[in-house]
Every structure is written in structure tokens, then in C-alpha cells.
């Protein structure tokens, strides 16, 4: 809550941003470095099931499926 105040952001938004840290580094890199408009257009709520998976290999499979369905 305090960080949200410092950044003038709502707690929920801070939580959404921090949740990206549980994604595998490979997926994080793809999102951050992508110039593909398909990747950039993926809403946060569609990433939630991937964020809930602790196994990075399974995250990668879920990520690939999401990208295939998005294309």
C-alpha cells in the first residue's frame, strides 16, 4: 500500500506488476523485448493461469499455447 502511494498507483496494479516476477525468465524476456503486436496485446488476465504455475517448463508450454491461440 505504501509503495502504491509513493508511485501514485493502486495496490491492485502493483500486485499485477509484481506477479510478472513469477513468470520464467524466458517468458519475461519475450514479453519485455517483443516487438510483436500479438504478444504486446495479450491482456494480463490471460497470463494469470501461467503465473499460477510454479513449474517453468509447464509455464513455457502454457505460454506457447496462448501464443498459438492468439495468432
TARAJO-V601299 format. One record per residue. RES is the residue in three letters. OMEGA is omega in whole degrees, 0 to 359 (none if undefined). Layout:
RES,OMEGA + RES,OMEGA
//
This chain:
UNK,180 + UNK,179 + UNK,177 + UNK,177 + UNK,179 + UNK,184 + UNK,184 + UNK,179 + UNK,179 + UNK,180 + UNK,182 + UNK,180 + UNK,177 + UNK,179 + UNK,179 + UNK,180 + UNK,180 + UNK,179 + UNK,177 + UNK,180 + UNK,179 + UNK,175 + UNK,178 + UNK,179 + UNK,180 + UNK,179 + UNK,178 + UNK,181 + UNK,180 + UNK,180 + UNK,185 + UNK,186 + UNK,186 + UNK,169 + UNK,179 + UNK,182 + UNK,178 + UNK,179 + UNK,183 + UNK,182 + UNK,181 + UNK,180 + UNK,182 + UNK,184 + UNK,178 + UNK,177 + UNK,184 + UNK,179 + UNK,178 + UNK,179 + UNK,180 + UNK,179 + UNK,182 + UNK,182 + UNK,183 + UNK,177 + UNK,178 + UNK,176 + UNK,181 + UNK,178 + UNK,180 + UNK,178 + UNK,179 + UNK,178 + UNK,179 + UNK,180 + UNK,179 + UNK,180 + UNK,181 + UNK,184 + UNK,none
//
